[in-house]
Amino acid sequence: MREDKVEKSIKRAANILLEQYERTGDEDNIINNREKVLGKYGRIFSQNNISSLQLKDFEELLTFKENKHWKGIQRQNKKLRKNFPAIKEKLNILLDESQDIVKRIDNFFEIKGMKKAITTPILLVAYPNSYGVWN
């Protein structure tokens, strides 16, 4: 029974990789883009840099053209643009690992238009070894 679950998980992971390959057109892009995105946005969204975060950088992360992984998360741009000062303020809390993750996420979700599809990529780029994307 356990082997069936493992096999299903492997097939699911293979399908995800295949889908990403089909979107990017090049298997090397899967890994290379990951490293580029984490390198660029990991610096931008580090807790130490949030005070200098620009709206342009935030909006870029939400586009597939720039993030190379997540489609459709830019749909809330208009709402989020209006709330950018609150986003910066709440990002400081979201990225504060000394606080409980549930409280940090709940606090971030208070921003109109902010949900897990945007929050989890931010956590991933800031802390790639600790978080994954839930979309």
PLY file of the C-alpha trace (Angstrom):
ply
format ascii 1.0
element vertex 135
property float x
property float y
property float z
element edge 134
property int vertex1
property int vertex2
end_header
0.00 0.00 0.00
2.78 2.42 0.93
4.54 1.71 -2.38
1.37 2.72 -4.24
1.35 6.07 -2.44
5.03 6.61 -3.21
4.50 5.72 -6.86
1.52 8.11 -7.09
3.59 10.88 -5.53
6.42 10.29 -7.98
4.02 10.34 -10.92
2.43 13.54 -9.61
5.87 15.19 -9.28
6.84 14.03 -12.77
3.63 15.52 -14.19
4.34 18.83 -12.48
7.85 18.91 -13.95
6.50 17.98 -17.39
3.91 20.75 -17.20
6.58 23.26 -16.23
8.83 22.01 -19.03
6.01 22.51 -21.52
5.45 26.07 -20.26
9.10 27.07 -20.40
10.12 25.01 -23.42
13.47 23.98 -21.98
14.22 21.55 -19.17
17.26 23.58 -18.13
14.95 26.53 -17.50
13.23 24.70 -14.68
16.35 24.73 -12.55
18.03 27.84 -13.95
14.92 29.96 -13.57
14.45 28.76 -10.02
17.93 29.90 -9.08
17.55 33.24 -10.88
14.16 33.95 -9.29
15.34 32.97 -5.81
18.51 35.02 -6.23
16.77 38.17 -7.42
13.62 38.11 -5.32
15.26 36.52 -2.30
17.32 39.69 -1.93
14.39 42.00 -2.68
12.08 40.25 -0.21
14.57 39.70 2.57
13.34 41.16 5.83
16.26 43.59 5.86
15.25 45.08 2.49
11.48 45.48 2.92
11.79 49.17 3.85
13.27 49.83 0.40
10.86 47.55 -1.50
9.47 49.31 -4.56
5.97 48.77 -5.97
7.56 47.84 -9.31
9.51 44.98 -7.71
6.43 43.71 -5.89
4.35 43.76 -9.07
7.10 42.06 -11.07
7.14 39.11 -8.68
3.46 38.60 -9.45
3.99 38.22 -13.22
4.84 34.89 -14.83
7.24 36.70 -17.16
9.39 37.57 -14.13
8.69 34.79 -11.61
8.84 32.00 -14.26
6.73 29.69 -12.12
3.33 31.02 -11.02
0.65 32.17 -13.43
-2.36 34.27 -12.60
-1.18 35.75 -9.32
-1.04 39.23 -10.86
-4.86 39.36 -11.02
-5.04 41.25 -7.72
-2.58 43.98 -8.82
-5.10 46.85 -8.77
-6.27 46.08 -5.23
-2.74 45.46 -4.01
-1.34 48.61 -5.62
-3.74 50.69 -3.51
-2.59 48.87 -0.39
1.14 48.94 -1.03
2.05 50.91 2.14
0.13 48.34 4.22
1.79 45.51 2.30
5.26 46.81 3.18
4.27 47.18 6.82
2.76 43.70 7.00
5.66 42.14 5.08
7.88 43.00 8.04
5.61 40.85 10.20
5.16 38.08 7.61
8.91 37.67 7.25
9.63 37.76 10.99
10.47 34.14 11.73
10.46 34.79 15.48
6.65 35.02 15.32
4.12 32.22 14.85
3.53 31.47 11.14
-0.26 31.24 11.53
-0.42 34.70 13.10
1.90 36.12 10.45
-0.19 34.75 7.60
-3.49 35.76 9.19
-2.11 39.28 9.61
-1.02 39.40 5.97
-4.42 38.14 4.78
-6.01 41.25 6.31
-4.87 43.08 3.16
-7.65 43.11 0.58
-6.68 40.81 -2.30
-3.91 39.04 -0.41
-4.30 35.26 -0.34
-2.11 32.16 -0.28
-1.33 32.29 -4.03
0.66 35.50 -3.44
1.74 35.02 0.16
3.39 31.63 -0.27
5.63 32.63 -3.21
6.84 35.58 -1.11
7.67 33.22 1.75
9.39 30.85 -0.68
11.66 33.48 -2.22
12.51 34.88 1.22
13.08 31.47 2.85
13.47 28.83 0.10
14.51 26.09 2.52
11.55 26.63 4.83
8.46 27.24 2.69
6.75 26.04 -0.47
4.09 27.51 -2.71
0.48 26.67 -2.01
-1.53 27.77 -4.98
0 1
1 2
2 3
3 4
4 5
5 6
6 7
7 8
8 9
9 10
10 11
11 12
12 13
13 14
14 15
15 16
16 17
17 18
18 19
19 20
20 21
21 22
22 23
23 24
24 25
25 26
26 27
27 28
28 29
29 30
30 31
31 32
32 33
33 34
34 35
35 36
36 37
37 38
38 39
39 40
40 41
41 42
42 43
43 44
44 45
45 46
46 47
47 48
48 49
49 50
50 51
51 52
52 53
53 54
54 55
55 56
56 57
57 58
58 59
59 60
60 61
61 62
62 63
63 64
64 65
65 66
66 67
67 68
68 69
69 70
70 71
71 72
72 73
73 74
74 75
75 76
76 77
77 78
78 79
79 80
80 81
81 82
82 83
83 84
84 85
85 86
86 87
87 88
88 89
89 90
90 91
91 92
92 93
93 94
94 95
95 96
96 97
97 98
98 99
99 100
100 101
101 102
102 103
103 104
104 105
105 106
106 107
107 108
108 109
109 110
110 111
111 112
112 113
113 114
114 115
115 116
116 117
117 118
118 119
119 120
120 121
121 122
122 123
123 124
124 125
125 126
126 127
127 128
128 129
129 130
130 131
131 132
132 133
133 134
